[in-house]
Each structure stands twice: as C-alpha cells, then as structure tokens.
Amino acid sequence: MKKLGIAKVLLSILSLLNVDFINAQSNEDRYYSAIQLHRQQYKEGFTGHPRSPVSAADTGLIDFFLPNKDWELPAKFILTPESKAFDLPSYSGKTSKYRQYGKLNMEYQGTEFSLSIYQNLSLMKDAAFQNYLFLPFTDLTNGESTYEGGRYLDFSIGDIQDGILRIDFNICYNPYCAYSDGYSCPVPPAENRLKLEISAGEKKFRKPKQH
C-alpha cells in the first residue's frame, strides 16, 4: 500500500509537470504565431504605401531571423529631461532635429548594454506623433546577415510602464534605404552602436535579380 501511495504521488507530480510543459509550449507557440502575424502584416504594409521601396512581388524577398523569445528584454528606462536637441544625419546627407528622451539599460544572457531612445522634434508638432519614440541601432550582424546601416524600433511614451520598457528585437526592422536608393534614413548615433550581435528581427533584403 505504501508503494502504491508513492506511485500516486509521483504520477501526480508528473501530471503537474506535464501540464506546465504543455502551458510553456502553448505560450511559446502563441508568441511565435504573434511574431509571424506581425511579419505578415509588415510585408502587407509595403503594398499599400505610396512611396514603398518594395513591390508586392518582391515582399517575398524580405527575410527574418526565426522568432526567439529570448530577445524580448525588459529595459530599465531612465528619463533624460535635460538633453539638448541635436542634428541627426541621414544616409542621404539630410539632417533632422532630435533629442534624447531617455536611456535604456538591459541584459542579454549575462551581457549588459544600453541604448538611447529619441524624439523627432518635427514629428512632435503633429498631434498624432507627440508620443512617438524612435530607437535606431547598429550591431555586429550589420553587413553580414543584416543591413549594414542598422535597424530601427518604434515605441510610444505609453509603452513605458513602471520604469520599464519591454524591447522585442524580433520586430526590429530595416530602414527604406535597405531596399532602394532615394530615401532619407536616419543614421544610428554612436551611442547606439552595439558591440554584440542582435540575431533577431529583420535580415538583409534579398534584392531581386536584375534582368
């Protein structure tokens, strides 16, 4: 009887572990599906944009790293209200006025790093973009698996909750300059040039063959 009781306890524990495993699997599946849906909608966005650098036929050449939830990181946000406006150059040679809105400190697999997040002073004059925050960065994948000019992330001030901004590098994207010439794309500032590989998000565009 005693052995039977132990067996029942073990079966109960295994059952609970199995439920946790299934829940973990379903959470991973839900996350993967959400990222895949985001990417599908991202590609569809090119087809309806009047100045799209990518034709509908070429959206299949837009490529991504596999979704990896490890690259969804909580970043500690530090507001920098005394920061001054500066001219942020673009790859076309034009400049725009930006200011640093805050600093973000985070960690990936034991490596600590920080990024700055910015406000575009011109966009702030538009009521629709008053809360818009811009996060451009480069990393060690640039010029190899990703676009050499860096990648971007977009946020809203409201995304900052209790001093934390969750940054999901799985949704970082290429500037239009990665697809075609003739666009004015901001150059990530020196403080946002990371000395680590961000193996997440959008990869280098597989440009169509010239006929």
Secondary structure as the mmCIF struct_conf table of DSSP 4:
data_model
#
loop_
_struct_conf.conf_type_id
_struct_conf.id
_struct_conf.beg_label_comp_id
_struct_conf.beg_label_asym_id
_struct_conf.beg_label_seq_id
_struct_conf.end_label_comp_id
_struct_conf.end_label_asym_id
_struct_conf.end_label_seq_id
HELX_RH_AL_P HELX_RH_AL_P1 LYS A 2 THR A 47
TURN_TY1_P TURN_TY1_P1 GLY A 48 GLY A 48
TURN_TY1_P TURN_TY1_P2 PRO A 50 ARG A 51
BEND BEND1 PRO A 53 VAL A 54
HELX_RH_3T_P HELX_RH_3T_P1 ALA A 56 LEU A 61
STRN STRN1 PHE A 64 PHE A 64
HELX_LH_PP_P HELX_LH_PP_P1 PHE A 65 PRO A 67
HELX_RH_3T_P HELX_RH_3T_P2 LYS A 69 TRP A 71
STRN STRN2 GLU A 72 LEU A 79
TURN_TY1_P TURN_TY1_P3 PRO A 81 GLU A 82
HELX_LH_PP_P HELX_LH_PP_P2 SER A 83 ALA A 85
STRN STRN3 PHE A 86 PRO A 89
STRN STRN4 SER A 90 SER A 90
TURN_TY1_P TURN_TY1_P4 TYR A 91 SER A 92
BEND BEND2 GLY A 93 GLY A 93
STRN STRN5 THR A 95 TYR A 108
TURN_TY1_P TURN_TY1_P5 GLN A 109 GLY A 110
STRN STRN6 THR A 111 ASN A 120
TURN_TY1_P TURN_TY1_P6 LEU A 121 SER A 122
HELX_RH_3T_P HELX_RH_3T_P3 LEU A 123 LYS A 125
BEND BEND3 ASP A 126 ASP A 126
HELX_RH_3T_P HELX_RH_3T_P4 ALA A 127 PHE A 129
TURN_TY1_P TURN_TY1_P7 GLN A 130 ASN A 131
STRN STRN7 TYR A 132 PHE A 137
STRN STRN8 THR A 138 THR A 138
TURN_TY1_P TURN_TY1_P8 LEU A 140 THR A 141
STRN STRN9 ASN A 142 ASN A 142
TURN_TY1_P TURN_TY1_P9 GLY A 143 SER A 145
STRN STRN10 THR A 146 THR A 146
TURN_TY1_P TURN_TY1_P10 GLU A 148 GLY A 149
STRN STRN11 ARG A 151 SER A 156
HELX_RH_3T_P HELX_RH_3T_P5 ILE A 157 ASP A 159
STRN STRN12 GLN A 161 GLN A 161
TURN_TY1_P TURN_TY1_P11 ASP A 162 GLY A 163
STRN STRN13 ILE A 164 ASP A 168
HELX_RH_3T_P HELX_RH_3T_P6 PHE A 169 ILE A 171
STRN STRN14 TYR A 173 TYR A 173
HELX_RH_3T_P HELX_RH_3T_P7 TYR A 176 ALA A 178
TURN_TY1_P TURN_TY1_P12 TYR A 179 TYR A 179
BEND BEND4 ASP A 181 GLY A 182
STRN STRN15 PRO A 186 PRO A 186
HELX_LH_PP_P HELX_LH_PP_P3 VAL A 187 PRO A 189
HELX_RH_3T_P HELX_RH_3T_P8 ALA A 190 ASN A 192
STRN STRN16 ARG A 193 ARG A 193
BEND BEND5 LYS A 195 LEU A 196
BEND BEND6 GLY A 201 GLY A 201
STRN STRN17 GLU A 202 GLU A 202
HELX_LH_PP_P HELX_LH_PP_P4 LYS A 207 GLN A 210
#
